[in-house]
Amino acid sequence: MVLALFPALSYADDDWDNFSGVDRAWDGQKSITNQEFEQAIDTLESKKKKKEEKQRKKRVKKISGGGKSLHPDLDVDSEIKSLTPLKENEEGSLLNIPVHMIIDNNILDKGFYKVLGEKDKDNNIYLSFYQSQFLKGKVKAIETKDDFGQETLDFVELIPYNDKYVKIIFGSLDFNAYVFIKYKPE
Protein backbone atom coordinates (compact mmCIF):
# COMPACT_ATOMS: atom_id res chain seq x y z
CA MET A 1 0.00 0.00 0.00
CA VAL A 2 2.76 2.32 0.62
CA LEU A 3 4.03 1.95 -2.92
CA ALA A 4 0.68 2.80 -4.42
CA LEU A 5 0.38 5.95 -2.34
CA PHE A 6 3.65 7.56 -3.44
CA PRO A 7 2.85 7.79 -7.16
CA ALA A 8 -0.44 9.58 -6.35
CA LEU A 9 1.34 12.05 -4.09
CA SER A 10 3.95 12.83 -6.71
CA TYR A 11 1.24 13.47 -9.30
CA ALA A 12 -0.63 15.84 -6.89
CA ASP A 13 2.63 17.57 -6.08
CA ASP A 14 3.09 18.48 -9.77
CA ASP A 15 -0.37 20.14 -9.86
CA TRP A 16 0.44 22.32 -6.85
CA ASP A 17 3.44 23.71 -8.71
CA ASN A 18 1.05 25.24 -11.26
CA PHE A 19 -0.67 27.24 -8.48
CA SER A 20 2.47 28.63 -6.98
CA GLY A 21 1.88 32.10 -8.54
CA VAL A 22 -1.71 32.49 -7.31
CA ASP A 23 -0.77 35.02 -4.65
CA ARG A 24 0.75 37.28 -7.35
CA ALA A 25 -2.16 36.98 -9.84
CA TRP A 26 -3.36 40.56 -9.20
CA ASP A 27 0.06 42.12 -9.49
CA GLY A 28 0.20 44.70 -12.26
CA GLN A 29 -3.52 45.54 -12.05
CA LYS A 30 -4.34 49.17 -11.39
CA SER A 31 -6.70 50.16 -8.58
CA ILE A 32 -9.31 52.79 -9.48
CA THR A 33 -10.72 55.63 -7.39
CA ASN A 34 -14.39 56.23 -6.64
CA GLN A 35 -14.37 59.21 -9.01
CA GLU A 36 -13.09 57.09 -11.90
CA PHE A 37 -15.75 54.47 -11.14
CA GLU A 38 -18.50 57.14 -11.14
CA GLN A 39 -17.26 58.49 -14.49
CA ALA A 40 -17.39 55.00 -16.00
CA ILE A 41 -20.95 54.48 -14.75
CA ASP A 42 -22.02 57.93 -16.04
CA THR A 43 -20.60 57.11 -19.46
CA LEU A 44 -22.55 53.86 -19.60
CA GLU A 45 -25.77 55.58 -18.46
CA SER A 46 -25.37 58.41 -20.99
CA LYS A 47 -25.07 55.85 -23.77
CA LYS A 48 -28.23 54.19 -22.50
CA LYS A 49 -30.06 57.56 -22.37
CA LYS A 50 -28.94 58.40 -25.92
CA LYS A 51 -30.25 55.05 -27.11
CA GLU A 52 -33.62 55.61 -25.35
CA GLU A 53 -33.89 59.13 -26.81
CA LYS A 54 -33.16 57.78 -30.29
CA GLN A 55 -35.91 55.15 -29.86
CA ARG A 56 -38.35 57.83 -28.63
CA LYS A 57 -37.62 59.97 -31.68
CA LYS A 58 -38.23 57.00 -33.96
CA ARG A 59 -41.62 56.38 -32.33
CA VAL A 60 -42.54 60.06 -32.60
CA LYS A 61 -41.49 60.11 -36.24
CA LYS A 62 -43.78 57.14 -36.94
CA ILE A 63 -46.71 58.97 -35.38
CA SER A 64 -46.12 62.53 -36.57
CA GLY A 65 -44.35 61.86 -39.86
CA GLY A 66 -41.18 63.53 -38.65
CA GLY A 67 -42.00 67.02 -39.96
CA LYS A 68 -42.24 70.30 -38.11
CA SER A 69 -45.64 71.56 -36.99
CA LEU A 70 -46.93 74.96 -38.07
CA HIS A 71 -47.90 75.64 -34.46
CA PRO A 72 -44.93 75.85 -32.08
CA ASP A 73 -47.01 74.50 -29.16
CA LEU A 74 -47.72 71.31 -31.13
CA ASP A 75 -44.11 70.71 -32.13
CA VAL A 76 -42.80 67.23 -31.32
CA ASP A 77 -39.91 68.57 -29.23
CA SER A 78 -42.03 70.90 -27.10
CA GLU A 79 -42.95 69.90 -23.57
CA ILE A 80 -46.61 69.23 -22.82
CA LYS A 81 -47.77 71.67 -20.18
CA SER A 82 -49.90 70.44 -17.35
CA LEU A 83 -53.21 72.25 -17.03
CA THR A 84 -55.04 72.64 -13.78
CA PRO A 85 -58.60 71.36 -13.93
CA LEU A 86 -61.35 73.95 -13.79
CA LYS A 87 -63.59 73.83 -10.75
CA GLU A 88 -67.04 75.23 -10.34
CA ASN A 89 -67.25 78.18 -7.94
CA GLU A 90 -69.70 76.81 -5.38
CA GLU A 91 -69.12 79.63 -2.91
CA GLY A 92 -70.40 82.36 -5.22
CA SER A 93 -68.91 85.75 -6.01
CA LEU A 94 -68.96 88.82 -3.78
CA LEU A 95 -70.80 91.92 -5.00
CA ASN A 96 -71.02 95.38 -3.42
CA ILE A 97 -74.45 96.89 -4.03
CA PRO A 98 -74.36 100.67 -3.44
CA VAL A 99 -78.12 101.24 -3.97
CA HIS A 100 -81.40 99.89 -2.61
CA MET A 101 -82.57 97.38 -5.23
CA ILE A 102 -86.16 96.24 -5.60
CA ILE A 103 -86.61 92.48 -6.10
CA ASP A 104 -90.19 91.09 -6.12
CA ASN A 105 -91.47 94.31 -4.52
CA ASN A 106 -89.02 93.83 -1.62
CA ILE A 107 -86.14 96.22 -0.99
CA LEU A 108 -82.66 94.72 -0.98
CA ASP A 109 -80.56 97.05 1.20
CA LYS A 110 -77.14 98.43 0.29
CA GLY A 111 -74.24 96.21 1.20
CA PHE A 112 -72.13 93.23 0.25
CA TYR A 113 -73.84 90.14 -1.12
CA LYS A 114 -72.66 86.74 -2.16
CA VAL A 115 -74.21 86.03 -5.56
CA LEU A 116 -74.82 82.48 -6.71
CA GLY A 117 -76.04 81.60 -10.18
CA GLU A 118 -78.07 78.46 -10.75
CA LYS A 119 -79.85 76.81 -13.61
CA ASP A 120 -83.04 74.88 -12.91
CA LYS A 121 -84.33 71.79 -14.73
CA ASP A 122 -86.11 73.99 -17.33
CA ASN A 123 -82.80 75.83 -18.09
CA ASN A 124 -84.03 79.01 -16.40
CA ILE A 125 -81.23 80.95 -14.74
CA TYR A 126 -81.59 82.56 -11.33
CA LEU A 127 -79.24 84.81 -9.39
CA SER A 128 -79.53 84.45 -5.62
CA PHE A 129 -78.30 87.16 -3.25
CA TYR A 130 -77.04 86.00 0.15
CA GLN A 131 -75.84 87.83 3.23
CA SER A 132 -74.12 85.38 5.52
CA GLN A 133 -76.14 82.19 5.07
CA PHE A 134 -79.46 83.99 4.61
CA LEU A 135 -81.11 84.30 1.20
CA LYS A 136 -82.11 87.95 0.75
CA GLY A 137 -83.42 87.84 -2.82
CA LYS A 138 -83.65 85.81 -5.99
CA VAL A 139 -84.11 87.11 -9.53
CA LYS A 140 -84.48 85.47 -12.94
CA ALA A 141 -81.63 86.30 -15.33
CA ILE A 142 -81.07 86.04 -19.08
CA GLU A 143 -78.38 83.69 -20.39
CA THR A 144 -75.88 85.09 -22.90
CA LYS A 145 -72.74 84.03 -24.73
CA ASP A 146 -71.17 87.44 -23.98
CA ASP A 147 -68.34 87.39 -21.42
CA PHE A 148 -68.64 91.18 -21.00
CA GLY A 149 -64.90 91.63 -21.52
CA GLN A 150 -64.09 90.04 -18.16
CA GLU A 151 -60.69 88.40 -17.66
CA THR A 152 -61.88 85.67 -15.29
CA LEU A 153 -64.49 82.92 -15.67
CA ASP A 154 -66.24 83.59 -12.37
CA PHE A 155 -67.41 87.18 -12.00
CA VAL A 156 -70.29 89.36 -10.90
CA GLU A 157 -70.54 93.10 -11.41
CA LEU A 158 -73.12 95.83 -10.98
CA ILE A 159 -73.19 98.36 -13.83
CA PRO A 160 -75.32 101.54 -13.72
CA TYR A 161 -77.78 101.42 -16.62
CA ASN A 162 -80.05 104.48 -16.26
CA ASP A 163 -81.72 106.45 -13.48
CA LYS A 164 -84.18 103.59 -12.70
CA TYR A 165 -82.26 100.37 -13.42
CA VAL A 166 -78.90 98.73 -12.78
CA LYS A 167 -77.49 95.89 -14.83
CA ILE A 168 -75.93 92.95 -13.03
CA ILE A 169 -73.66 90.75 -15.10
CA PHE A 170 -72.72 87.29 -13.92
CA GLY A 171 -70.29 84.71 -15.25
CA SER A 172 -69.45 81.17 -14.23
CA LEU A 173 -67.99 78.02 -15.70
CA ASP A 174 -71.46 76.90 -16.76
CA PHE A 175 -73.03 80.07 -18.14
CA ASN A 176 -72.94 83.87 -18.42
CA ALA A 177 -76.04 85.91 -17.64
CA TYR A 178 -77.33 89.40 -17.03
CA VAL A 179 -80.37 91.00 -15.46
CA PHE A 180 -81.81 94.51 -15.17
CA ILE A 181 -83.01 95.33 -11.66
CA LYS A 182 -84.98 98.36 -10.61
CA TYR A 183 -83.48 100.42 -7.80
CA LYS A 184 -84.82 103.04 -5.41
CA PRO A 185 -83.21 106.46 -5.96
CA GLU A 186 -82.09 108.24 -2.82
C-alpha positions, 0 to 999 in steps of 0.5 A: 500500500505504501508503494501505491500511495507515493505515485499519487502524491507525486502526481498531486505535487506536480499540480500544486506547482502550477498554483504557486503564482496564485498570490501574485495573480493581481500584481500589475492591475491598477486600482481605481478611485471612486471618481473614476468608477462614477465616471465609467458608470455615467458614461454607460448611463449616458449611452443608455439615455442616448439610445432611449432618446433615439428610440423615442424619436423613432416612435414620434417620427412614426406617429407625426411623420417627422416634420415640423408643426406649423404651431410651435405649441404642437411641435414634437420637441415641445414639452406638454404643459400640465393644465389645472382642472377647472372647478365650479365656484360653489361659494359664489362671487362677492358683489357690493351693491351701493343702492337699494334694489327692488326684487319682487317688490321687496327692498334689498338694502345696500351692502355686500352680497354673495351672488350664486347663479343656478340653472333649474331643470327647465334651463331658467337661470336665477341669481340668488343674493345671500348675506351670511347664510341667509337668502335675501333675494332671488331674480331670474336672469337672461343667459348670454354668450357674452363674457362682458370683456371680463378676464376671469371665468367667475365674475359678478358686477353691478353696472349703472344702466339708467336712473331707474335700473342697474345691470348685473352681469354674472359669469361662471364656468357653466353660463354667463347671464345678465339682469336689469333690476330696478333700484330706489333712488335716494 
